[in-house]
Amino acid sequence: MPRHDPIPPKLDRAALAWARYKRLMSWMAIAAVVAVLLSLVHLKGAGRPVPVHMMIAALAGVGLTVLLGTALMGLAFLGNASGHDDAASGKERNDDQDQA
């Protein structure tokens, strides 16, 4: 007699939120590298020689600003998506209800 496939386990909200956050950060790391390269191309195209310390400053300033902004905004959305905001407010979110 054939057997039914087992029902896959329901993933926890926090695990899904962390996976989405990590995926977002990996894409934004690529975006930060592109932003750094574009800023270096812009500096080089200005017609003046670009000293090494200016390249390092551009790399740190542009790259870390993009990553820090993404990390902080991502953590704000992560707190909501993982249920931490619900736990802090004392209310539990019910995903089954339609929110109008």
Secondary structure, 3 states (H helix, E strand, C coil): CCCCCCCCCCCCHHHHHHHHHHHHHHHHHHHHHHHHHHHHHHHHHCCCCCCHHHHHHHHHHHHHHHHHHHHHHHHHHHHHHHCHHHHHHCCCCCCCCCCC
